[in-house]
Amino acid sequence: MTRFTLSRRARAAAFAATSAALALTATPALAHLNPGEHGSFAAGFSHPLFGADHILAMIAVGLWAWQIGGRAVALVPAAFVGTMLLGFALALAGVSLPFVEPAILASVVALGLLVALAVRLPVAGSAAVVAAFALFHGHAHGGEIGAATQFAYGAGFALATALLHAAGIALGNGLGKLASSRGHALTRVLGGLTALAGAALLIGG
């Protein structure tokens, strides 16, 4: 069996990621920005950033896309954002979806496990998996639009989501540069921590 030891930098990165994941699960829900005071775009942009479930799921999408590599790095996050906007449109049209919040929390667990197990599907299959979860994330955003302007609000949370995906991809790239085997191992550890955080949110909810 091959054995490796993590460098001081790698251990520090793993500790920081673990601490961040635990902090996200312990952080209480924050009030969303009032579009009347901050503008509809700012309200939309901040919306995914005020929920640990959204943050964990979207970073996991980026990490998984990085693990798969190739065209998946662009197409998997794009499928998430595109289908999320469809879910947003359904909410605005008054179309209800069952079990929106449980589905969002389940997405954190499922996406974390996909990263932890380094599951590799064809790009179309991977895009379909994240799209199924994105529909519920988008619907939740639409359900909390309040008095915000639809286009500006939607553009805001779509951009924030894309940036979270990019953060996940960058995190994977950064860990990969530590060393190929160590970086991939740390990425899988982060996936496991994400799944655990999602399970904690499910139990706490």
ZAPA-931619 format. One record per residue (C-alpha): x, z, y; residue number from 1; residue in one letter. Coordinates in steps of 0.2 Angstrom, whole numbers, plus 5000, padded with zeros to 4 digits. Layout:
BEGIN
SITE;east;up;north;pos;code
SITE;X;Z;Y;NUM;A
...
This chain:
BEGIN
SITE;east;up;north;pos;code
SITE;5000;5000;5000;1;M
SITE;5007;4995;5017;2;T
SITE;5009;5010;5029;3;R
SITE;5011;5009;5047;4;F
SITE;5013;5022;5061;5;T
SITE;5005;5020;5078;6;L
SITE;5017;5020;5093;7;S
SITE;5014;5032;5107;8;R
SITE;5006;5019;5118;9;R
SITE;4994;5014;5103;10;A
SITE;4990;5033;5100;11;R
SITE;4986;5035;5119;12;A
SITE;4975;5020;5119;13;A
SITE;4965;5026;5104;14;A
SITE;4963;5043;5111;15;F
SITE;4957;5036;5128;16;A
SITE;4945;5025;5119;17;A
SITE;4938;5039;5108;18;T
SITE;4936;5050;5124;19;S
SITE;4927;5037;5133;20;A
SITE;4915;5034;5118;21;A
SITE;4912;5053;5117;22;L
SITE;4909;5054;5136;23;A
SITE;4896;5040;5135;24;L
SITE;4886;5048;5122;25;T
SITE;4886;5065;5132;26;A
SITE;4883;5057;5149;27;T
SITE;4865;5060;5155;28;P
SITE;4854;5046;5160;29;A
SITE;4857;5041;5179;30;L
SITE;4843;5035;5191;31;A
SITE;4844;5017;5193;32;H
SITE;4848;5010;5211;33;L
SITE;4833;5008;5222;34;N
SITE;4832;4989;5226;35;P
SITE;4824;4993;5243;36;G
SITE;4840;5003;5248;37;E
SITE;4854;4993;5239;38;H
SITE;4847;4976;5237;39;G
SITE;4839;4968;5221;40;S
SITE;4856;4960;5215;41;F
SITE;4865;4977;5216;42;A
SITE;4850;4985;5207;43;A
SITE;4851;4972;5193;44;G
SITE;4870;4973;5192;45;F
SITE;4870;4992;5190;46;S
SITE;4856;4992;5178;47;H
SITE;4867;4989;5162;48;P
SITE;4880;5001;5169;49;L
SITE;4868;5016;5169;50;F
SITE;4865;5016;5151;51;G
SITE;4878;5020;5137;52;A
SITE;4868;5010;5125;53;D
SITE;4870;4994;5135;54;H
SITE;4888;4997;5139;55;I
SITE;4893;5001;5121;56;L
SITE;4883;4986;5114;57;A
SITE;4890;4973;5126;58;M
SITE;4908;4978;5125;59;I
SITE;4906;4978;5106;60;A
SITE;4899;4960;5107;61;V
SITE;4916;4955;5117;62;G
SITE;4926;4964;5104;63;L
SITE;4917;4955;5089;64;W
SITE;4919;4938;5098;65;A
SITE;4938;4942;5100;66;W
SITE;4939;4946;5081;67;Q
SITE;4931;4930;5076;68;I
SITE;4941;4920;5088;69;G
SITE;4940;4902;5092;70;G
SITE;4924;4895;5100;71;R
SITE;4916;4912;5096;72;A
SITE;4925;4920;5111;73;V
SITE;4915;4910;5123;74;A
SITE;4899;4905;5113;75;L
SITE;4895;4923;5106;76;V
SITE;4894;4931;5123;77;P
SITE;4885;4916;5130;78;A
SITE;4872;4917;5117;79;A
SITE;4869;4936;5121;80;F
SITE;4868;4932;5140;81;V
SITE;4856;4917;5138;82;G
SITE;4844;4926;5126;83;T
SITE;4845;4942;5136;84;M
SITE;4838;4931;5151;85;L
SITE;4824;4925;5139;86;L
SITE;4819;4943;5135;87;G
SITE;4819;4946;5153;88;F
SITE;4807;4932;5156;89;A
SITE;4796;4938;5142;90;L
SITE;4795;4955;5150;91;A
SITE;4790;4947;5167;92;L
SITE;4777;4937;5159;93;A
SITE;4769;4952;5151;94;G
SITE;4774;4948;5133;95;V
SITE;4777;4964;5124;96;S
SITE;4790;4967;5110;97;L
SITE;4789;4981;5098;98;P
SITE;4801;4995;5096;99;F
SITE;4812;4989;5111;100;V
SITE;4822;5005;5114;101;E
SITE;4825;5009;5095;102;P
SITE;4831;4990;5093;103;A
SITE;4843;4993;5107;104;I
SITE;4850;5008;5100;105;L
SITE;4851;5000;5083;106;A
SITE;4861;4986;5091;107;S
SITE;4874;4998;5095;108;V
SITE;4876;5004;5077;109;V
SITE;4875;4987;5070;110;A
SITE;4887;4979;5082;111;L
SITE;4899;4993;5080;112;G
SITE;4899;4991;5061;113;L
SITE;4902;4972;5063;114;L
SITE;4917;4976;5073;115;V
SITE;4922;4991;5061;116;A
SITE;4921;4979;5046;117;L
SITE;4928;4964;5055;118;A
SITE;4914;4954;5049;119;V
SITE;4917;4935;5051;120;R
SITE;4902;4924;5051;121;L
SITE;4901;4905;5057;122;P
SITE;4900;4904;5075;123;V
SITE;4881;4899;5075;124;A
SITE;4877;4914;5063;125;G
SITE;4887;4926;5075;126;S
SITE;4878;4919;5090;127;A
SITE;4861;4921;5081;128;A
SITE;4865;4939;5077;129;V
SITE;4869;4945;5095;130;V
SITE;4855;4934;5101;131;A
SITE;4842;4944;5091;132;A
SITE;4848;4960;5099;133;F
SITE;4850;4952;5116;134;A
SITE;4831;4949;5117;135;L
SITE;4827;4967;5117;136;F
SITE;4841;4971;5130;137;H
SITE;4834;4958;5141;138;G
SITE;4816;4964;5139;139;H
SITE;4821;4982;5143;140;A
SITE;4829;4976;5159;141;H
SITE;4813;4967;5164;142;G
SITE;4803;4982;5160;143;G
SITE;4812;4992;5173;144;E
SITE;4813;4979;5187;145;I
SITE;4802;4989;5199;146;G
SITE;4801;4981;5216;147;A
SITE;4817;4970;5214;148;A
SITE;4817;4952;5217;149;T
SITE;4817;4943;5200;150;Q
SITE;4830;4930;5203;151;F
SITE;4843;4942;5211;152;A
SITE;4839;4956;5199;153;Y
SITE;4842;4945;5184;154;G
SITE;4857;4937;5191;155;A
SITE;4864;4954;5194;156;G
SITE;4862;4961;5177;157;F
SITE;4867;4944;5169;158;A
SITE;4884;4945;5178;159;L
SITE;4886;4964;5174;160;A
SITE;4883;4959;5156;161;T
SITE;4896;4945;5156;162;A
SITE;4909;4956;5163;163;L
SITE;4906;4969;5150;164;L
SITE;4908;4956;5137;165;H
SITE;4924;4951;5146;166;A
SITE;4930;4969;5145;167;A
SITE;4927;4969;5127;168;G
SITE;4937;4953;5124;169;I
SITE;4951;4959;5136;170;A
SITE;4952;4976;5126;171;L
SITE;4954;4966;5110;172;G
SITE;4967;4956;5117;173;N
SITE;4976;4971;5124;174;G
SITE;4976;4980;5108;175;L
SITE;4981;4964;5098;176;G
SITE;4997;4964;5109;177;K
SITE;5002;4981;5103;178;L
SITE;5006;4972;5086;179;A
SITE;4995;4961;5076;180;S
SITE;4991;4974;5062;181;S
SITE;4990;4989;5073;182;R
SITE;4979;4980;5086;183;G
SITE;4966;4974;5073;184;H
SITE;4966;4992;5065;185;A
SITE;4963;5000;5082;186;L
SITE;4949;4987;5086;187;T
SITE;4941;4992;5070;188;R
SITE;4942;5010;5074;189;V
SITE;4933;5007;5090;190;L
SITE;4920;4998;5081;191;G
SITE;4917;5013;5070;192;G
SITE;4917;5025;5085;193;L
SITE;4904;5013;5093;194;T
SITE;4893;5014;5078;195;A
SITE;4894;5033;5077;196;L
SITE;4890;5034;5096;197;A
SITE;4875;5023;5093;198;G
SITE;4869;5034;5078;199;A
SITE;4871;5049;5090;200;A
SITE;4860;5041;5103;201;L
SITE;4847;5037;5090;202;L
SITE;4847;5055;5084;203;I
SITE;4847;5062;5101;204;G
SITE;4833;5050;5106;205;G
